[in-house]
Amino acid sequence: MDLKIKIAEEDEELQAASWLRALSFYAYPPERKFAGELHQIMIAEEEFQLLKAQRANRRFEQDKVECNERNACLVAVASANDSLVPPINEKLYIQQGKQETRHVLVGTLDVHAVRALPGESLIGDCTNAAYLANVCSAPCARRRGVGGLLIDAARQLAREWGADGLYVHTMAVNEIAMAFYKNNGFVVEKEETSNQAHYRGRCLDGIEGRGRSVLLRDTNFGGV
Ligand SMILES: CC(C)(COP(=O)(O)OP(=O)(O)OC[C@H]1O[C@@H](n2cnc3c(N)ncnc32)[C@H](O)[C@@H]1OP(=O)(O)O)[C@@H](O)C(=O)NCCC(=O)NCCS
């Protein structure tokens, strides 16, 4: 699959990225298809508004010489004509301006970087940390390197921003994500206990505290 990783700037890219998040993080069993689809529409719209606000903030901030916060939504885009691209949800297709060829969005993530004030530590031992969120690839395009390419691009961008570490949170029970991050050089920095998760109200599958989170640090990043 021939992929291009880029910062999403166009509305249609942000919209497709919002849909991919809704499809990836709010999957419902077939017997709840109707409720699931309604919920996904709601989530995708909410996410689209947030991504547009983030873009507006980025455009405003980038004119400043000293910038304390940076963010970008990265997307992995393939040509819809690529024979290696599997049949994919219609919501993930994008036209890419006036080009004839249709494209399809097969992965996305957000990267945020924050510069601490003097004496402040933000995350781990970092004063200038970059943080990943909403990491996902299209269900039918998984295990084909899309996620890995997005991580590489995010790492590169965070370095350009002058960050000194790259972090991500995931849930301990998300074994696929844990294997994926480990494969990309991330190690556990801090792990929440079931009790802590319980008091944060992190109930999963009806089990209190099952949604406990793990903070992972990228050892391939360098820095701290
Ligand atoms: C996690 C996710 C982003 C991985 O994306 P991807 O495009 O499949 O990732 P890659 O193809 O680059 O995978 C690279 C490695 O990750 C690990 N991995 C990925 N999927 C895996 C799976 N189903 N089982 C075990 N290991 C897996 C493997 O080590 C894999 O290398 P290998 O194929 O050589 O064994 C994707 O599964 C996803 O979108 N999941 C749903 C959303 C989610 O949970 N995101 C994480 C939020 S913190």
The ligand as an SDF file (V2000), in Angstrom:
LIG
                    3D

 48 50  0  0  0  0  0  0  0  0999 V2000
   -3.3290   -0.2140   17.6530 C   0  0  0  0  0  0  0  0  0  0  0  0
   -3.4720    0.0940   16.1560 C   0  0  0  0  0  0  0  0  0  0  0  0
   -3.3840    1.6080   15.9710 C   0  0  0  0  0  0  0  0  0  0  0  0
   -2.3140   -0.5700   15.3890 C   0  0  0  0  0  0  0  0  0  0  0  0
   -2.3700   -0.1130   14.0420 O   0  0  0  0  0  0  0  0  0  0  0  0
   -1.7870   -0.9880   12.8290 P   0  0  0  0  0  0  0  0  0  0  0  0
   -1.9180   -0.1570   11.6080 O   0  0  0  0  0  0  0  0  0  0  0  0
   -2.4430   -2.3100   12.8190 O   0  0  0  0  0  0  0  0  0  0  0  0
   -0.2680   -1.1400   13.2750 O   0  0  0  0  0  0  0  0  0  0  0  0
    0.9550   -1.8060   12.5080 P   0  0  0  0  0  0  0  0  0  0  0  0
    0.4950   -2.5460   11.3010 O   0  0  0  0  0  0  0  0  0  0  0  0
    1.9750   -0.7480   12.3410 O   0  0  0  0  0  0  0  0  0  0  0  0
    1.3900   -2.8770   13.6250 O   0  0  0  0  0  0  0  0  0  0  0  0
    2.7180   -3.0340   14.0190 C   0  0  0  0  0  0  0  0  0  0  0  0
    2.8540   -4.0070   15.1690 C   0  0  0  0  0  0  0  0  0  0  0  0
    1.9240   -3.7730   16.2470 O   0  0  0  0  0  0  0  0  0  0  0  0
    1.5740   -5.0370   16.8640 C   0  0  0  0  0  0  0  0  0  0  0  0
    0.1810   -5.3850   16.5570 N   0  0  0  0  0  0  0  0  0  0  0  0
   -0.6650   -4.6970   15.7690 C   0  0  0  0  0  0  0  0  0  0  0  0
   -1.8630   -5.3250   15.7350 N   0  0  0  0  0  0  0  0  0  0  0  0
   -1.7400   -6.4420   16.4930 C   0  0  0  0  0  0  0  0  0  0  0  0
   -2.6290   -7.4870   16.8340 C   0  0  0  0  0  0  0  0  0  0  0  0
   -3.8790   -7.5280   16.3590 N   0  0  0  0  0  0  0  0  0  0  0  0
   -2.1880   -8.4590   17.6640 N   0  0  0  0  0  0  0  0  0  0  0  0
   -0.9150   -8.4420   18.1440 C   0  0  0  0  0  0  0  0  0  0  0  0
   -0.0130   -7.4710   17.8350 N   0  0  0  0  0  0  0  0  0  0  0  0
   -0.4170   -6.4740   17.0360 C   0  0  0  0  0  0  0  0  0  0  0  0
    2.4760   -6.0750   16.2090 C   0  0  0  0  0  0  0  0  0  0  0  0
    3.6960   -6.1050   16.9470 O   0  0  0  0  0  0  0  0  0  0  0  0
    2.6720   -5.4590   14.8190 C   0  0  0  0  0  0  0  0  0  0  0  0
    3.8340   -5.9470   14.1800 O   0  0  0  0  0  0  0  0  0  0  0  0
    3.7280   -7.3130   13.3050 P   0  0  0  0  0  0  0  0  0  0  0  0
    2.5220   -7.1910   12.4280 O   0  0  0  0  0  0  0  0  0  0  0  0
    5.0470   -7.3110   12.5610 O   0  0  0  0  0  0  0  0  0  0  0  0
    3.6180   -8.4220   14.3110 O   0  0  0  0  0  0  0  0  0  0  0  0
   -4.7990   -0.4810   15.5760 C   0  0  0  0  0  0  0  0  0  0  0  0
   -4.9190   -1.8410   15.9430 O   0  0  0  0  0  0  0  0  0  0  0  0
   -6.0580    0.2540   16.0360 C   0  0  0  0  0  0  0  0  0  0  0  0
   -6.4650    1.2400   15.4150 O   0  0  0  0  0  0  0  0  0  0  0  0
   -6.7030   -0.2230   17.1250 N   0  0  0  0  0  0  0  0  0  0  0  0
   -7.9690    0.3790   17.5990 C   0  0  0  0  0  0  0  0  0  0  0  0
   -7.7370    1.7010   18.2490 C   0  0  0  0  0  0  0  0  0  0  0  0
   -6.7930    1.6030   19.4420 C   0  0  0  0  0  0  0  0  0  0  0  0
   -6.9610    0.7870   20.3280 O   0  0  0  0  0  0  0  0  0  0  0  0
   -5.7830    2.4920   19.4480 N   0  0  0  0  0  0  0  0  0  0  0  0
   -4.8330    2.6130   20.5220 C   0  0  0  0  0  0  0  0  0  0  0  0
   -5.3340    3.6620   21.4180 C   0  0  0  0  0  0  0  0  0  0  0  0
   -4.1950    4.0510   22.6980 S   0  0  0  0  0  0  0  0  0  0  0  0
  1  2  1  0
  2  3  1  0
  2  4  1  0
  2 36  1  0
  4  5  1  0
  5  6  1  0
  6  7  2  0
  6  8  1  0
  6  9  1  0
  9 10  1  0
 10 11  2  0
 10 12  1  0
 10 13  1  0
 13 14  1  0
 14 15  1  0
 15 16  1  0
 15 30  1  0
 16 17  1  0
 17 18  1  0
 17 28  1  0
 18 19  1  0
 18 27  1  0
 19 20  2  0
 20 21  1  0
 21 22  1  0
 21 27  2  0
 22 23  1  0
 22 24  2  0
 24 25  1  0
 25 26  2  0
 26 27  1  0
 28 29  1  0
 28 30  1  0
 30 31  1  0
 31 32  1  0
 32 33  2  0
 32 34  1  0
 32 35  1  0
 36 37  1  0
 36 38  1  0
 38 39  2  0
 38 40  1  0
 40 41  1  0
 41 42  1  0
 42 43  1  0
 43 44  2  0
 43 45  1  0
 45 46  1  0
 46 47  1  0
 47 48  1  0
M  END
$$$$
